[in-house]
């Protein structure tokens, strides 16, 4: 059975977050709903897999950022589903996420040699699918990988580990 992202937020929150995404004139309602749905699938999967390093595409990250900025609703969402806040941590070149990608895949550049996709993105897509959510292929294109993940030092339990 496919999991519906709308099942994880109230209809009011869904409408509110879609409305925030519609402030960008490049987003149609249909696109804003797709983006928010993929952001929910991503955050749900992150929360359910705290030991995996995961990261969104820039397109999905846009919706995640928008949701986080509506901090009361985002905090309530993460606390209700996971009992903790799911952090967003932008990554800089050469930081933890880049190192984790290389170590996870044993590839010097952090990319899958067959597809060219960043290993963290390939792992994210695979994990979201395994969690039962559909992947919107257009929103998860490999050229659109964002430089961020869900937490400090590859775990959901911030503060940053030393």
Secondary structure, 3 states (H helix, E strand, C coil): CCECHHHHCCHHHHHHHHHHHCCCCCCCHHHHHHHHHHHHHHHHHHHHCCCCCCCCEHHHHHHHHHHHHCHHHHHHHHHHHHCCCCCCEECCCCCHHHHHHHHHHCCCCCECCCCCCEHHHHHHHHHHHHCCECCCHHHHCHHHECCEECCHHHCCCCCCCC
